Structure formats: structure tokens, C-alpha cells
Amino acid sequence: MRNAYPKQNSLLALLSAAEFDRLAPQLELVAMAQGDVLYQSGSQLTYVYFPTTAVISIQYELEDGGASEIASVGNEGLLGVTLFMGGAAAPNRAIVHSAGHAYRLRASVLLTEFHRKGPLFDLLLRYTQVLMAQLAQSAVCNGHHSTVQRLCRWLLQALDPARTPRSRTRPN
């Protein structure tokens, strides 16, 4: 875990020094194994996660017990958008797709910072817009493309260089 730093996550890297300094002492590095369940649908959101090297799958659970991936989160984002959009419970299941690390932050800490309505507020809203675009693109792709085309899209997304760990220096 010595090679994991908060600023390997793009959102944390974009924070101003003042915002990062307020959050950094409360960020907790966690190891994530493939298949770890971070949220179940309906569970309370006690943490948000900023992946650095892990990739998390957000899945919609079906009545028959099956699930379908609706989005994924890597080091470009965070898991827990529902929290600052007004929800206290997870609407979907979140499972670690690719093992790695993330920094978790108590939900209450993120909400306090979000309600300051500073640069983090704007950054999280922009990220939410990107996540919504990803969801829309997935819906269109699933409805109009063949299985092979959907597999190709999924593979390209999984291999996206933006999701690979970046070499960043450790913050002072």
C-alpha cells in the first residue's frame, strides 16, 4: 500500500490545496479485493470512495437475483454520488471489479465540505454530469448494439488509459 497516494485519484488531485488539506487527514486508505461488495441496494451510505488503482462496478439488481453493470468508477471519480445528490441510501449495488486501492471518506465529512459550496461543490457536480453521460451512453449502447459491439465497448472502457494508475509524487 506504500505506493498508493490520494492524488492518484483525479478528483482529489484537482482539489485546491486548502480543500485537500481539510480532507487529507480524514482520508483512509483501503485495500479492495475483486468481488468485495461496498454497497448493497438500500444500504446506508456511510462512506464515499475515491479509487486510486481499483475499479468499482455499479450494478442494478434485477428481481430474479441477476445484476447488470450500469456504470464503473476508477481513478477518475468517486463512488457515492447519491449521497450529495440528496440520498442517504444506495440505490444500486457496488462491487469491486478490479482489485486495488481506494481512499474512503466518511459521508458526513464529504457532505460538510460539499455544503460549503466551494470548488469541491463545483467539481463534484461536474463529475456527476460525466457519470450521467456514461449512464446514458451505456443505455443507448445496450439498446442498439450487438453483443459483440457491447463487449468491445466494455473492453475498451476497462482498458482505458485514464483508469491506469498515474505516477504522481506524494504530497508534502
Backbone hydrogen bonds, N-H to C=O, Kabsch-Sander energy under -0.5 kcal/mol:
donor,donor_aa,acceptor,acceptor_aa,energy
4,A,1,M,-1.7
5,Y,3,N,-0.5
8,Q,5,Y,-2.1
9,N,6,P,-2.0
10,S,8,Q,-0.5
10,S,75,N,-3.6
13,A,9,N,-2.3
14,L,10,S,-1.2
15,L,12,L,-0.9
20,F,16,S,-2.9
21,D,17,A,-2.6
22,R,18,A,-1.5
23,L,19,E,-2.0
24,A,20,F,-3.4
26,Q,23,L,-2.2
27,L,23,L,-0.6
27,L,24,A,-1.4
28,E,104,R,-2.6
29,L,27,L,-0.5
30,V,102,A,-3.0
32,M,100,G,-3.3
35,G,96,V,-2.9
36,D,33,A,-2.3
38,L,36,D,-0.6
38,L,94,A,-2.9
39,Y,94,A,-1.3
42,G,90,A,-4.2
43,S,40,Q,-2.5
45,L,88,A,-2.6
46,T,44,Q,-1.1
48,V,105,L,-2.3
49,Y,79,L,-2.0
50,F,103,Y,-3.2
52,T,101,H,-2.7
53,T,101,H,-1.8
54,A,101,H,-1.7
55,V,98,S,-1.8
56,I,73,V,-3.0
57,S,95,I,-3.5
58,I,71,A,-3.0
59,Q,57,S,-0.6
59,Q,93,R,-3.4
60,Y,68,S,-3.0
61,E,59,Q,-0.5
62,L,66,G,-3.1
65,G,62,L,-1.9
68,S,60,Y,-2.0
70,I,58,I,-3.0
71,A,58,I,-1.5
73,V,56,I,-2.7
77,G,74,G,-1.9
79,L,49,Y,-2.7
80,G,78,L,-0.6
83,L,80,G,-1.4
84,F,80,G,-0.7
85,M,81,V,-1.0
86,G,83,L,-1.0
87,G,82,T,-2.7
90,A,43,S,-3.0
93,R,59,Q,-2.5
94,A,39,Y,-2.0
95,I,57,S,-2.5
96,V,36,D,-2.7
97,H,55,V,-2.5
97,H,95,I,-0.5
98,S,55,V,-2.0
100,G,32,M,-2.1
102,A,30,V,-1.9
103,Y,50,F,-2.2
104,R,28,E,-2.9
104,R,102,A,-0.5
105,L,48,V,-2.3
107,A,46,T,-2.7
109,V,106,R,-0.5
110,L,106,R,-1.9
111,L,107,A,-2.6
112,T,108,S,-2.0
113,E,109,V,-2.2
114,F,110,L,-3.0
115,H,111,L,-2.5
116,R,113,E,-1.0
117,K,114,F,-1.7
118,G,113,E,-0.5
122,D,118,G,-1.5
123,L,119,P,-2.4
124,L,120,L,-2.8
125,L,121,F,-2.0
126,R,122,D,-2.3
127,Y,123,L,-2.3
128,T,124,L,-2.2
129,Q,125,L,-1.9
130,V,126,R,-1.9
131,L,127,Y,-2.5
132,M,128,T,-2.4
133,A,129,Q,-2.0
134,Q,130,V,-2.2
135,L,131,L,-2.3
136,A,132,M,-2.4
137,Q,133,A,-2.6
138,S,134,Q,-2.3
139,A,135,L,-2.2
140,V,136,A,-2.4
141,C,137,Q,-2.7
142,N,138,S,-2.9
143,G,139,A,-1.5
144,H,140,V,-1.6
145,H,141,C,-2.0
150,R,146,S,-2.5
151,L,147,T,-2.5
152,C,148,V,-2.4
153,R,149,Q,-2.2
154,W,150,R,-2.5
155,L,151,L,-2.7
156,L,152,C,-2.5
157,Q,153,R,-2.4
158,A,154,W,-2.6
159,L,155,L,-1.9
160,D,157,Q,-1.1
163,R,160,D,-2.2
164,T,161,P,-1.3
168,R,166,R,-1.0
